[in-house]
Amino acid sequence: MAYEAGALDATLAAAAGDDPLLFSELRQAFIESVARQLDLLRRSRCDGNWQVAALRLKGIAATFHAERLIALADEAADGAPGDPAVLRRMQTFIDEFAAV
C-alpha cells in the first residue's frame, strides 16, 4: 500500500498558505502526534487504554483529514488491544507519510 497524498496534504497546504516552513512544521507536528499515539497503542495493556489511544489517534487523523488513518483508528478501536496487524498498518502509514 503506497501513501496517497489527497486530503491530508491539501489540509496542510490550506493551513500553511504560501509558507513552506509552516507547511513543514505542521507536517512534522502531525507525524509526531501520530507517533505518540501509536506508541501508546503499543504499550496499552487493557481495553480502556487501547480505546483511549485509538480514539485520540482518530481525532488527530480527523483534524488533518487523514482518511486512511481514520479507518485504521476505527479498526483499532473495534479490535482487540495489541492487534499486531493494525499496529503494523499504522506504522506503515506513518513511515510512508514521513518519507514523502
C-alpha atoms as a printed R data frame, in Angstrom:
    type eleno elety resid chain resno       x      y      z
1   ATOM     1    CA   MET     A     1   0.000  0.000  0.000
2   ATOM     2    CA   ALA     A     2   1.528  3.254 -1.078
3   ATOM     3    CA   TYR     A     3   0.883  6.517  0.691
4   ATOM     4    CA   GLU     A     4  -1.699  8.652 -1.108
5   ATOM     5    CA   ALA     A     5  -1.493 12.395 -0.521
6   ATOM     6    CA   GLY     A     6  -5.060 13.549 -1.050
7   ATOM     7    CA   ALA     A     7  -6.961 15.420  1.618
8   ATOM     8    CA   LEU     A     8  -4.190 15.267  4.230
9   ATOM     9    CA   ASP     A     9  -1.704 17.256  2.154
10  ATOM    10    CA   ALA     A    10  -4.480 19.570  0.970
11  ATOM    11    CA   THR     A    11  -5.420 20.319  4.586
12  ATOM    12    CA   LEU     A    12  -1.812 21.058  5.481
13  ATOM    13    CA   ALA     A    13  -1.389 23.251  2.410
14  ATOM    14    CA   ALA     A    14  -4.583 25.174  3.164
15  ATOM    15    CA   ALA     A    15  -3.462 25.799  6.736
16  ATOM    16    CA   ALA     A    16   0.060 26.841  5.735
17  ATOM    17    CA   GLY     A    17  -0.879 29.013  2.793
18  ATOM    18    CA   ASP     A    18   2.225 30.037  0.873
19  ATOM    19    CA   ASP     A    19   4.563 29.410  3.814
20  ATOM    20    CA   PRO     A    20   6.667 26.299  3.122
21  ATOM    21    CA   LEU     A    21   8.243 26.450  6.584
22  ATOM    22    CA   LEU     A    22   4.815 26.400  8.258
23  ATOM    23    CA   PHE     A    23   3.753 23.529  5.980
24  ATOM    24    CA   SER     A    24   6.826 21.583  7.074
25  ATOM    25    CA   GLU     A    25   6.190 22.343 10.758
26  ATOM    26    CA   LEU     A    26   2.546 21.260 10.528
27  ATOM    27    CA   ARG     A    27   3.561 18.084  8.756
28  ATOM    28    CA   GLN     A    28   6.129 17.305 11.447
29  ATOM    29    CA   ALA     A    29   3.602 18.036 14.210
30  ATOM    30    CA   PHE     A    30   1.192 15.566 12.597
31  ATOM    31    CA   ILE     A    31   3.906 12.894 12.351
32  ATOM    32    CA   GLU     A    32   4.933 13.389 15.984
33  ATOM    33    CA   SER     A    33   1.341 13.319 17.246
34  ATOM    34    CA   VAL     A    34   0.561 10.126 15.360
35  ATOM    35    CA   ALA     A    35   3.799  8.503 16.515
36  ATOM    36    CA   ARG     A    36   2.984  9.387 20.142
37  ATOM    37    CA   GLN     A    37  -0.466  7.789 19.947
38  ATOM    38    CA   LEU     A    38   0.897  4.763 18.118
39  ATOM    39    CA   ASP     A    39   3.405  4.314 20.943
40  ATOM    40    CA   LEU     A    40   0.560  4.498 23.473
41  ATOM    41    CA   LEU     A    41  -1.348  1.874 21.499
42  ATOM    42    CA   ARG     A    42   1.670 -0.405 21.528
43  ATOM    43    CA   ARG     A    43   2.043 -0.019 25.293
44  ATOM    44    CA   SER     A    44  -1.663 -0.454 26.084
45  ATOM    45    CA   ARG     A    45  -2.284 -3.362 28.410
46  ATOM    46    CA   CYS     A    46  -6.030 -3.045 28.861
47  ATOM    47    CA   ASP     A    47  -9.110 -2.330 26.773
48  ATOM    48    CA   GLY     A    48  -9.548  1.152 28.264
49  ATOM    49    CA   ASN     A    49  -6.061  2.395 27.416
50  ATOM    50    CA   TRP     A    50  -6.284  0.877 23.937
51  ATOM    51    CA   GLN     A    51  -9.626  2.616 23.302
52  ATOM    52    CA   VAL     A    52  -8.389  5.990 24.536
53  ATOM    53    CA   ALA     A    53  -5.269  5.863 22.353
54  ATOM    54    CA   ALA     A    54  -7.263  4.679 19.313
55  ATOM    55    CA   LEU     A    55  -9.816  7.459 19.725
56  ATOM    56    CA   ARG     A    56  -7.121 10.106 20.212
57  ATOM    57    CA   LEU     A    57  -5.440  8.849 17.063
58  ATOM    58    CA   LYS     A    58  -8.756  9.075 15.236
59  ATOM    59    CA   GLY     A    59  -9.162 12.662 16.458
60  ATOM    60    CA   ILE     A    60  -5.731 13.633 15.169
61  ATOM    61    CA   ALA     A    61  -6.449 11.928 11.853
62  ATOM    62    CA   ALA     A    62  -9.836 13.649 11.549
63  ATOM    63    CA   THR     A    63  -8.335 17.060 12.303
64  ATOM    64    CA   PHE     A    64  -5.926 16.619  9.393
65  ATOM    65    CA   HIS     A    65  -8.438 14.801  7.133
66  ATOM    66    CA   ALA     A    66  -6.248 11.673  7.003
67  ATOM    67    CA   GLU     A    67  -8.942  9.283  5.796
68  ATOM    68    CA   ARG     A    68  -6.775  6.154  5.741
69  ATOM    69    CA   LEU     A    69  -5.611  6.793  9.282
70  ATOM    70    CA   ILE     A    70  -9.192  7.393 10.437
71  ATOM    71    CA   ALA     A    71 -10.088  3.956  9.067
72  ATOM    72    CA   LEU     A    72  -7.098  2.381 10.811
73  ATOM    73    CA   ALA     A    73  -8.013  4.049 14.111
74  ATOM    74    CA   ASP     A    74 -11.579  2.753 13.747
75  ATOM    75    CA   GLU     A    75 -10.215 -0.706 13.055
76  ATOM    76    CA   ALA     A    76  -8.091 -0.492 16.200
77  ATOM    77    CA   ALA     A    77 -10.998  0.760 18.317
78  ATOM    78    CA   ASP     A    78 -13.170 -2.106 17.088
79  ATOM    79    CA   GLY     A    79 -10.444 -4.705 17.529
80  ATOM    80    CA   ALA     A    80  -8.561 -6.342 20.327
81  ATOM    81    CA   PRO     A    81  -5.895 -4.467 22.289
82  ATOM    82    CA   GLY     A    82  -2.419 -5.084 20.935
83  ATOM    83    CA   ASP     A    83  -3.590 -6.255 17.494
84  ATOM    84    CA   PRO     A    84  -0.236 -6.546 15.692
85  ATOM    85    CA   ALA     A    85  -1.758 -6.333 12.211
86  ATOM    86    CA   VAL     A    86  -3.389 -2.949 12.757
87  ATOM    87    CA   LEU     A    87  -0.284 -1.648 14.532
88  ATOM    88    CA   ARG     A    88   1.853 -2.648 11.530
89  ATOM    89    CA   ARG     A    89  -0.526 -0.944  9.102
90  ATOM    90    CA   MET     A    90  -0.458  2.243 11.186
91  ATOM    91    CA   GLN     A    91   3.335  2.169 11.298
92  ATOM    92    CA   THR     A    92   3.435  1.676  7.532
93  ATOM    93    CA   PHE     A    93   1.114  4.654  7.066
94  ATOM    94    CA   ILE     A    94   3.264  6.966  9.167
95  ATOM    95    CA   ASP     A    95   6.524  5.681  7.655
96  ATOM    96    CA   GLU     A    96   5.242  6.309  4.138
97  ATOM    97    CA   PHE     A    97   3.878  9.719  5.046
98  ATOM    98    CA   ALA     A    98   7.130 10.746  6.704
99  ATOM    99    CA   ALA     A    99   9.167  9.562  3.700
100 ATOM   100    CA   VAL     A   100   7.378 11.884  1.262
